[in-house]
Amino acid sequence: MIRSVMSLSGGMDSTSLLLRLLAEGSKVSCLTYDYGQKHSIEIDRSKENIAYLSQHGYEVEQDVIDLKSAMSSLESALTSQHVDVPEGHYESEQMKQTVVPNRNAIFSSILYGHALSKSISEDCDVRIALGVHSGDHEIYPDCRPEFYESLERSFSIGNWYSERVSFYLPYISGDKTTILVDAIESCDSLGLDFDTVLSNTNTSYNPDERGRSSGRSGADVERILAFNTIGRVDPVEYVDDWTSVLEYALSQESQGSGSE
C-alpha cells in the first residue's frame, strides 16, 4: 500500500495532487490549514471535494489545523487587513506582497510530524505530497526544489525513523497547465467529473463575499491562462463572465512578456 499525507489547501494544485494520489492507489490523509487567509473560502471548497470523493467511494482523511493565532503576526497581503491583494501577472514584482513569511516551512514541519506519526502507528513508509510547481518559483522561495531538499535533510537529522518518510513533489518541474492535464487524466482514471471537482476549488486571493473569484489576482491570472491553454472554460465561478476574465488575463500576460 502507498501511504501519503498532504497539504490540501482547497486550491487547484493541491486538489489535482489529491486526485493523482488516489489514482496511484494511495491511502491519503490531508491537512488543511486555517492561517487567517483572506481567501478562507478555499477551506470550504476542500471539504466539498472531500464529500464529493466520498460519494464516489474514495474515503480521504482530512484535519483542519487552526494556525490563525500562531500566524496572525506575519505580514502578508494574504493575511494582513491593511495590505491589499495586488492585481496583475503572477511574476510581477508586486506579487511578492503575497508571500507569507516561512509559510511552507511551518506547514511542512507539521506535515512531517504527522507523517512520522502515521509511519510509526501504521508501520509503513509515508510520502509527504505537496503541489508546489515551477510557476511558484519566481515569487515564492519556499516553493523551490532546493528549499525542499534542504528541508528534508534538516528534518531527517532532527528525527528518529526519518528514513521511512520522504517528500513527493510530482509537479515541481511542471506548471499550471501540466497540473490541469494531470487532473483530467486522474479524473478519467477515477471516474470523476473534472468540472465538478475544479468548480469546488478556489485559487483567487481576493474572492468576493459570495466566494466568486475576482479573476484579477496573480493566482487567478495564472489559472485562467492555464485553462485557456488546454482549451477549456474554467468551471469555477468568477465575478465577471469567462470572456472578460480571459481578456484581462491575456492582457496581463502580454504586458508581462513585453517587460522581459
Summary of the structure (lengths in Angstrom):
residues: 260
radius of gyration: 17.8
end to end distance: 47.0
largest distance: 54.2
contacts: 843
relative contact order: 0.16
helix: 50%
strand: 13%
